[in-house]
């Protein structure tokens, strides 16, 4: 199967080149901004569906993914536990 990104790589080589941010090297300059997917559970914790959504975006080639607000710990207030 042909790589569908190949024409873009040739036309926009900088977009597909690595980027160093501090000690982190991002494989390309494609970033996914945070958005409300409404897939968290009733208290704001990530669900299997929301994790699968982010995994699919990562496999799709986004170099940097900024997640939406999710609760990180069960025993903290909503505002204190947001990522």
Secondary structure per residue as TSV (DSSP state, phi and psi in degrees):
chain	resnum	aa	ss	phi	psi
A	1	X	-	360.0	136.6
A	2	X	-	-71.9	147.5
A	3	X	-	-78.0	113.4
A	4	X	T	-68.2	-20.5
A	5	X	T	-83.3	-10.7
A	6	X	H	-56.4	-46.0
A	7	X	H	-59.7	-37.6
A	8	X	H	-66.1	-37.9
A	9	X	H	-61.4	-39.0
A	10	X	H	-73.2	-37.6
A	11	X	H	-80.2	-33.9
A	12	X	-	-127.6	67.6
A	13	X	T	-61.5	-33.4
A	14	X	T	-65.7	-36.8
A	15	X	T	-59.9	-34.8
A	16	X	T	-98.2	8.5
A	17	X	S	-91.5	153.0
A	18	X	-	-64.1	155.9
A	19	X	E	-134.4	130.6
A	20	X	E	-98.5	126.2
A	21	X	E	-122.4	101.1
A	22	X	T	62.2	-121.6
A	23	X	T	-94.4	-2.3
A	24	X	E	-93.3	132.1
A	25	X	E	-108.1	117.6
A	26	X	E	-89.5	132.3
A	27	X	S	-66.0	-23.1
A	28	X	S	-155.3	179.3
A	29	X	S	-102.9	23.9
A	30	X	-	-92.2	119.1
A	31	X	E	-118.5	140.2
A	32	X	E	-103.4	115.5
A	33	X	-	-72.7	156.0
A	34	X	-	-66.3	142.7
A	35	X	-	-148.4	158.2
A	36	X	-	-84.5	108.8
A	37	X	-	-89.6	-17.9
A	38	X	-	59.0	34.4
A	39	X	-	-105.7	-2.4
A	40	X	S	-71.3	163.1
A	41	X	-	-77.4	-174.4
A	42	X	T	-64.5	-18.1
A	43	X	T	-106.1	4.7
A	44	X	S	93.1	12.4
A	45	X	B	-85.9	141.4
A	46	X	-	-59.9	141.8
A	47	X	-	-108.8	172.3
A	48	X	H	-58.6	-37.0
A	49	X	H	-65.6	-41.4
A	50	X	H	-70.2	-36.9
A	51	X	H	-64.0	-43.7
A	52	X	H	-61.2	-36.6
A	53	X	H	-62.1	-46.1
A	54	X	H	-68.8	-37.4
A	55	X	H	-60.8	-42.5
A	56	X	H	-62.3	-39.6
A	57	X	H	-67.3	-38.6
A	58	X	H	-65.4	-42.8
A	59	X	H	-67.1	-25.9
A	60	X	T	-72.3	-12.9
A	61	X	T	113.1	0.8
A	62	X	-	-62.5	128.7
A	63	X	S	-75.8	-32.8
A	64	X	E	-134.6	126.0
A	65	X	E	-120.3	121.9
A	66	X	-	-103.2	115.7
A	67	X	-	-77.7	158.8
A	68	X	-	-73.3	175.4
A	69	X	-	-69.6	125.1
A	70	X	-	-136.3	150.7
A	71	X	B	-74.7	131.3
A	72	X	-	-98.1	-23.8
A	73	X	-	-136.9	145.8
A	74	X	T	-72.9	-32.9
A	75	X	T	-105.4	37.4
A	76	X	S	-128.3	164.3
A	77	X	-	-69.3	162.1
A	78	X	T	-56.5	-47.0
A	79	X	T	-71.7	-33.1
A	80	X	T	-72.9	-24.6
A	81	X	T	-102.0	5.3
A	82	X	B	-73.5	137.9
A	83	X	-	-80.5	360.0
